[in-house]
C-alpha cells in the first residue's frame, strides 16, 4: 500500500464482521489502462453491483447520484482489483469509510474481484446535473426538488 493511502478500518464502520485496511486515496484517481474484453465485462458487473451502495445522507445509490466517475479492472501481484474513481456530494462528507466499505462488500462479494482501490476525486466537482434520471425520480419520491 502506498503512503498516499489512508489507514483506517472500513469493515467495522459498515457493521461488517471483518476489518480490512482501507485503500482510499485522497490524492485523486489514476489513469485507466487498456482493458481486455473480460476486464470490461467485469467492470460492468462491478458497476451494476455499485447500485447497492447507498449514499447514507441522501438514501440514493452512488451510481444514480453520479458519484462514480470511472471504474476499471487491474491485475496486481496475482490479484484482481477494481479501481474506482469516485467523488462525494461534498468534500467535507464524513462518511467516506462507510461508502468504501459498502463498495468493497458489493463488488468483492458478488464478482471475481479480490479487492477494490477507491480514489476520491474532486475534479470535476460533483453537481446535481450528474444525477441520472432514475436518481432524480428517487430523489423526487423522497421529497427533493430536482
Steps between C-alpha positions, in 0.01 A plus 500: 500500500636843413550785743217688329249250629306562815529244776166432659267208548203521271346162575412584858352835400248329277410240759709231332649222707841522337723802518703590193755766440357783293642560156343843465722751327419867548762614248276437199454225249732321270479450128307210350736254327392314185233243590436150367146393411492293820606801709237720333229244582622463858504879544142519367395228746673686785325824404165322502562383857591857600128573466481330843729766653275763653609854586426506877379861497278499191387137491570464125759270344837646404465410131172685449632795702784527247771446761681225305727673248691197372548132572750258351670172578872442561706192580763559770712241678265223391188678624213650304426856614210728416630856486229757567523874450216646704400832643260614769223756507729700732875469564419539871290181508597304813367169366773396256581189704135387492474546124832323445394205715170471311682518165749233608223270619285553189783430255712237677204292620330492158779487240838331450676820615733442797509858631423860412710814492288809544635836385304802625514764229375857517535613138268548341298603804178306545178681418131411474534487121690172548198319648341248263131520416444194721676680785287810444184291522622344825583842646160639398335204673686603816374858469803666340446751220740403222 
